[in-house]
Amino acid sequence: TSLGPMLEQAGNGGKGISWNTEEEVNFLRELNHPVLEEGISAGRPKIESAVDAAEVILSLAPETNGHVAVKAWEALSKVTGRDHGHLVAGKKNESLRVKDLRAQPRKIISSPTWSGLED
């Protein structure tokens, strides 16, 4: 199993905004290693274990990856015409990995796609 190609082609997003995820996909390719077998998954980041799957989610989500959070807020700023950078100021270099969450619970990063409260 592997991460599909659409994240590099179309990016990631939600709630009417999207952002480029090429950097994160490349990181996951290094972290989880690429699929070596021939076929549609060749060269894509592997997802072979629960830890691999968790790392994919943590790496792509703005709530757990500061670089992604900055991109997500910038995408919202383009839509609204207002600067939202202050909502993620100082968080760009923060990221959560599986080992961090095993050690202790952590607070997530502010995100334009998840308020934590939805009806």
C-alpha positions, 0 to 999 in steps of 0.5 A: 500500500502506498500514498496516492499520487493526487497529493502531489498533483492536487495538494491537500485541503478542506473547507474550500481551501487547498495547499501544495503537499509536495514537500510533505510527500517527499518527506514521507517518501524518505521516512516510510521509504518508497515502494520498489515493486513495479506498478502504479505505486512504484516510488510512492511512499509506503504505508505498510504499518499502523505507524506508517499510516499515523506518520502520513496523517501527522505529516499532512495535517495542519494540526500536527505539522507547523509547515502545513499549518502555515500553508493552510492559513496562507490558503485561507488568507488568499480566499478572505483577503485578510492575513491570518498568519498571526494564528500560527505565528511561531508554530512553523517549525513544530511538528508531531510524530508518533514517538512524540505522542507515545511519550505524552499527549500534545496540544495541536496547532491552530488550523483553518480546517478544524476548530475542534468544535463542529455540529 
